[in-house]
Amino acid sequence: MPKPKPISLALAVLVLAGSAFLGTGSATASAQVYNPCQRLSAGQTKYSGFSANRVTFATAESRSSNVVTITVCVRSGNGYIQEWQDWGYSGLKGFAPPGLTWEDTFKSPTGSFSVSEALGRSNPGTALAYHTLNPNSRWGGEYGPMYNQYFEGAGGPSDENLYYYMNQGYYEQAAVINYNRRPDMDTVQGASYAIFLHAGRTTSAGCISTSLGVVNQFLRTNRPGDRIIMGAVDDIFTPYSANPFGQITDKYATTGGPAGGLGSPASNETGGLKNGGAYQNFQGGAILWSPATGARISVGSIRALYAATNFEDGVLGYPTTDEVGGLKNGGVYQNYEGGAILWSPSSGANFCGTDSGEVGFYRL
């Protein structure tokens, strides 16, 4: 949870947190969601829980609010049930919009992130990889190979002295949220570091903070690969439903959720298509699935021509690949059961394929 470079973390908390305990919610804040486990079970989240055994939500009423409701959901059959609920704080200035969160904005990142390691004074009985802090414990904030990583050494001006802040009460116990780091994503220098779920219950530069007892409870029950979904309620939840463990949900997650090219869901997941298929519409396109072809993304001019051929009921059938780029003159293509559609900036979208021995040629 980095602070502006000239100010130490402790000083920044003292200087900036004074009025922040009242929160900074906007007048247009949405109602807090107190049943996120039910919403997750119904597939009404924009970010995937990746079928994790436990999914923790940390949600605020708006992006500008720094007060969060923390809810832990545990998997039960084909859904999730609530295990416990409490409260805490996000970054001083709330949550960033979906996408990367940059240093010194005092905003927490929005999205779904895995939890795989923790740190603090002594292991409280967690199955997560645990760093027992000592005077040489640092979290990398200097640009370089150790950025957003734990290491031991003297460190530089931007590296957090974890041992010092542990003794201030902030890192008595902390879980590492895998934002801007492996295994969730490649590390981008400057896209913020040291995003933890930690003790201390105070606003910060981007962490989620709550009581020491809550953090200990989180550490004792979470396992590597469990998830935390965090952000403003309008950025996290959707009124549309999908199978939370289905291939369409999994495919959507690989695009980056609402921060990716598909945007937010725009319809429920709908089944009953030809050969047992299903689809879901999004702001930027759709995902189609069938047992034979899997989940495939359908967007843009290629999708428009696919629609002109009557989607899966037409000569093309279901897509068998996503769009593939890298062709001559900036072209792309997508394969289907009955042929392919090719597109280039100069020629637009064109289809050539066969169905029952007949050759078809279409141009959009």
C-alpha positions in Angstrom: 0.0 0.0 0.0 2.5 2.6 -1.2 2.4 6.3 -0.2 3.8 9.3 -2.0 7.6 8.9 -2.1 8.6 11.9 0.1 6.2 10.9 3.0 6.6 7.8 5.1 3.6 5.4 5.3 3.0 6.2 9.0 3.1 9.9 8.4 0.8 9.7 5.4 -1.7 7.8 7.5 -1.6 10.4 10.3 -1.9 13.3 7.9 -4.5 12.0 5.5 -6.7 9.7 7.5 -8.1 12.3 9.9 -11.5 13.0 8.2 -11.4 9.8 6.1 -12.9 7.7 8.9 -16.2 9.3 8.0 -15.9 8.0 4.5 -16.0 9.9 1.2 -19.1 8.4 -0.4 -20.7 10.4 -3.2 -24.3 11.5 -3.4 -24.9 9.1 -6.3 -23.7 6.0 -4.3 -25.5 2.8 -4.9 -26.9 0.7 -2.1 -24.4 -1.6 -0.5 -24.8 -5.3 -1.4 -25.1 -7.4 1.7 -25.9 -10.7 -0.1 -22.9 -11.0 -2.4 -22.7 -14.8 -2.0 -26.2 -15.1 -3.4 -25.3 -12.8 -6.2 -22.1 -14.9 -6.9 -24.2 -18.1 -6.9 -26.6 -16.5 -9.5 -23.7 -15.5 -11.8 -24.5 -11.8 -11.1 -20.9 -10.6 -10.7 -18.8 -9.0 -13.4 -15.7 -10.6 -12.1 -15.2 -14.4 -11.8 -14.7 -16.2 -8.6 -12.8 -18.8 -10.7 -14.6 -21.6 -8.9 -12.5 -20.9 -5.7 -13.5 -22.7 -2.5 -13.7 -19.3 -0.8 -14.4 -15.9 -2.4 -14.2 -12.8 -0.2 -15.9 -9.6 -1.3 -14.8 -6.1 -0.2 -17.3 -3.7 -1.7 -18.0 0.1 -1.3 -21.2 2.0 -2.2 -19.3 4.0 -4.8 -15.8 4.5 -6.2 -15.3 7.5 -4.0 -16.3 5.8 -0.8 -13.5 4.2 1.3 -15.7 2.2 3.7 -16.1 -1.4 2.6 -18.3 -4.4 3.6 -16.2 -7.5 3.8 -18.1 -10.8 3.2 -16.6 -14.3 3.0 -18.4 -16.8 0.8 -17.6 -20.5 0.9 -18.5 -22.9 -1.9 -21.4 -25.2 -1.2 -22.5 -27.6 -4.1 -23.1 -25.5 -7.2 -23.2 -22.2 -5.3 -21.8 -20.2 -2.4 -23.1 -19.4 1.1 -22.0 -16.7 3.5 -19.5 -17.6 6.1 -19.1 -14.3 7.9 -19.3 -10.5 7.3 -17.6 -7.5 8.8 -16.3 -4.1 7.6 -13.2 -2.1 6.9 -11.5 0.5 4.7 -10.1 0.7 1.2 -7.7 3.3 -0.1 -8.2 6.8 1.2 -9.8 7.9 -2.1 -11.8 4.7 -2.6 -11.5 2.5 -5.7 -10.1 3.0 -9.1 -12.2 2.1 -12.2 -11.6 -1.3 -13.6 -8.1 -1.6 -15.0 -4.7 -0.7 -13.7 -4.3 1.3 -10.5 -1.4 3.6 -10.4 0.9 4.6 -7.5 0.1 7.7 -5.4 -3.6 7.8 -6.4 -4.7 6.5 -3.0 -7.1 4.2 -4.7 -7.6 0.5 -4.3 -7.7 -1.7 -7.4 -11.0 -3.1 -8.7 -11.2 -6.7 -9.8 -10.9 -10.4 -8.8 -7.5 -11.4 -7.4 -6.1 -14.6 -5.9 -4.5 -14.9 -2.5 -1.5 -17.1 -2.1 0.8 -15.7 0.6 0.8 -13.7 3.8 3.1 -12.0 6.3 3.2 -10.8 9.9 4.6 -11.3 13.4 3.9 -15.1 13.5 2.0 -17.6 11.6 -1.6 -17.7 12.9 -2.2 -21.1 11.4 -2.6 -20.3 7.7 -2.1 -22.6 4.8 -0.9 -19.6 2.7 2.9 -19.2 2.2 3.9 -17.2 5.2 6.7 -14.6 5.8 7.6 -14.1 9.4 8.7 -10.5 9.5 12.2 -9.5 10.7 14.1 -6.2 10.7 15.3 -6.9 7.1 11.8 -7.6 5.7 10.9 -5.4 2.8 8.2 -5.1 0.1 9.6 -3.9 -3.2 8.6 -0.4 -4.4 11.7 0.5 -6.2 11.4 -0.1 -10.0 13.2 -3.3 -10.9 13.0 -7.1 -10.5 11.8 -6.9 -6.9 9.0 -4.5 -7.5 5.8 -5.7 -5.7 7.7 -8.7 -4.2 8.8 -9.7 -0.7 12.5 -9.6 -0.1 15.0 -9.2 2.7 17.7 -6.6 2.6 18.5 -2.9 3.2 16.1 -1.7 0.5 15.7 1.7 -1.1 13.6 4.8 -0.4 10.4 3.4 -2.0 10.7 -0.1 -0.5 8.4 -0.6 2.5 9.9 -1.6 5.8 7.5 -4.3 6.7 9.0 -4.9 10.2 8.6 -1.2 11.1 4.9 -1.1 10.0 4.2 -4.3 11.7 5.2 -2.7 14.9 2.9 0.2 14.1 0.1 -2.3 14.0 -0.6 -2.3 10.3 1.2 -5.5 9.3 0.7 -7.4 12.5 -1.0 -9.8 10.1 -1.6 -9.3 6.3 -2.6 -11.3 3.3 -1.1 -10.4 0.0 -3.6 -9.6 -2.7 -2.2 -10.6 -6.1 -2.8 -7.4 -7.9 -0.1 -6.4 -10.4 1.9 -9.6 -9.8 2.0 -13.2 -10.6 0.1 -15.5 -10.7 -2.7 -13.2 -11.7 -0.9 -10.8 -14.1 2.5 -9.6 -15.3 3.9 -6.9 -13.1 3.8 -3.4 -14.5 6.3 -1.0 -13.0 4.4 1.9 -11.4 1.0 0.3 -11.4 1.0 0.1 -7.6 2.4 -2.4 -5.1 1.9 -3.7 -1.6 -1.8 -4.3 -1.9 -2.7 -6.2 1.2 -5.6 -7.2 3.4 -4.2 -6.1 6.7 -4.9 -5.2 10.3 -5.2 -1.7 11.6 -8.6 -0.6 10.2 -7.6 2.7 8.7 -7.5 4.2 5.2 -4.4 3.7 3.2 -2.9 4.2 -0.3 -4.7 1.1 -1.7 -5.0 -1.7 0.8 -8.1 -3.3 2.4 -7.8 -2.9 6.2 -9.9 -4.3 9.0 -9.5 -5.5 12.5 -6.7 -7.9 13.5 -9.3 -10.5 14.5 -10.9 -10.4 11.1 -7.5 -10.7 9.3 -6.6 -13.7 11.5 -9.9 -15.4 10.7 -9.3 -14.8 7.0 -5.8 -16.2 7.1 -6.8 -19.4 9.0 -9.5 -20.3 6.6 -8.2 -19.2 3.1 -6.2 -21.5 1.0 -3.9 -20.8 -2.0 -6.0 -19.9 -5.0 -8.9 -18.5 -3.0 -10.1 -15.1 -4.3 -10.9 -11.6 -3.2 -13.3 -9.5 -5.4 -13.1 -5.8 -4.6 -14.5 -2.6 -5.8 -17.6 -0.3 -5.9 -20.9 -2.2 -6.1 -21.7 -1.0 -9.6 -18.3 -2.2 -10.9 -18.7 -5.6 -9.2 -22.3 -6.7 -9.6 -24.6 -7.0 -12.7 -28.3 -7.7 -12.9 -27.7 -10.4 -15.5 -27.1 -14.1 -14.6 -24.7 -16.8 -15.8 -23.5 -20.1 -14.6 -20.8 -19.1 -12.1 -18.9 -22.3 -12.9 -19.6 -22.4 -16.6 -17.4 -22.1 -19.6 -18.9 -18.8 -20.7 -18.1 -17.3 -17.3 -14.5 -18.7 -17.5 -14.1 -17.3 -21.0 -15.3 -13.9 -19.9 -12.8 -13.9 -17.1 -9.9 -14.4 -19.5 -10.9 -11.1 -21.3 -10.5 -9.1 -18.1 -14.1 -8.9 -17.2 -15.6 -5.4 -17.6 -12.1 -3.9 -18.0 -11.7 -6.0 -21.2 -13.0 -5.5 -24.7 -16.3 -7.2 -24.0 -17.3 -4.7 -21.3 -20.1 -5.6 -18.9 -22.7 -8.3 -19.3 -25.8 -7.1 -21.3 -28.0 -10.2 -21.1 -28.5 -13.4 -19.1 -26.7 -16.5 -20.2 -29.2 -18.2 -22.6 -29.3 -21.9 -23.4 -31.4 -24.1 -25.7 -29.5 -23.3 -28.9 -28.8 -25.7 -31.7 -26.9 -28.8 -30.5 -27.2 -27.8 -26.8 -25.4 -24.5 -27.2 -25.6 -21.3 -25.2 -24.7 -17.6 -25.5 -24.4 -14.5 -23.4 -24.3 -10.9 -24.8 -22.0 -8.2 -23.5 -21.6 -4.5 -24.3 -18.8 -5.3 -26.8 -20.0 -8.5 -28.4 -21.0 -12.0 -27.3 -19.6 -15.4 -26.1 -21.1 -18.5 -27.8 -20.6 -22.0 -26.4 -21.5 -25.5 -27.6 -20.4 -28.9 -26.3 -18.4 -29.6 -29.5 -16.7 -26.2 -29.9 -16.3 -24.7 -26.4 -16.7 -21.0 -25.6 -15.7 -18.6 -28.3 -15.8 -14.8 -28.5 -17.8 -13.1 -31.2 -17.2 -9.3 -31.9 -17.0 -6.5 -34.4 -17.4 -6.7 -38.2 -16.8 -10.5 -38.2 -19.7 -10.9 -35.8 -21.9 -8.6 -38.0 -21.3 -10.9 -41.0 -21.9 -14.0 -38.8 -25.2 -12.5 -37.8 -26.1 -12.0 -41.5 -25.6 -15.7 -42.0 -28.1 -16.4 -39.1 -25.5 -17.2 -36.4 -25.2 -20.9 -35.4 -28.4 -21.8 -37.3 -26.8 -20.7 -40.6 -24.2 -22.2 -42.9 -21.3 -21.3 -40.5 -22.6 -23.1 -37.4 -20.6 -22.3 -34.2 -17.3 -20.6 -34.1 -14.4 -23.0 -33.5 -11.8 -20.3 -32.7 -11.7 -16.8 -31.4 -10.5 -14.1 -33.8 -6.9 -14.6 -34.9 -4.8 -11.6 -36.0 -1.5 -11.2 -37.6 -2.5 -11.6 -41.2 -1.3 -9.6 -44.1 -2.2 -5.9 -44.1 -3.6 -6.1 -40.5 -6.2 -8.8 -41.3 -7.8 -11.2 -38.9 -9.9 -14.3 -39.3 -12.2 -16.6 -37.3 -13.0 -20.2 -38.1 -16.4 -21.9 -37.8 -17.8 -25.3 -38.2 -18.8 -24.5 -41.8 -16.0 -22.2 -42.9 -14.3 -19.0 -42.0 -14.7 -15.2 -42.0 -11.7 -13.1 -42.9 -11.5 -9.3 -42.3 -9.0 -6.6 -43.3 -9.2 -2.8 -43.1 -9.4 -2.5 -46.8 -11.7 -5.3 -47.8 -14.0 -5.6 -44.7 -15.5 -9.0 -43.7 -15.8 -11.8 -46.2 -16.9 -15.4 -45.7 -16.1 -18.5 -47.8 -17.2 -21.9 -46.7 -19.1 -25.1 -47.5 -22.2 -26.7 -46.0 -23.6 -30.0 -47.3 -21.4 -29.8 -50.4 -22.7 -26.3 -51.4 -20.2 -23.4 -51.6 -21.3 -20.1 -50.1 -19.6 -16.7 -50.4 -20.8 -13.7 -48.4 -19.5 -10.1 -48.1 -20.6 -7.6 -45.5 
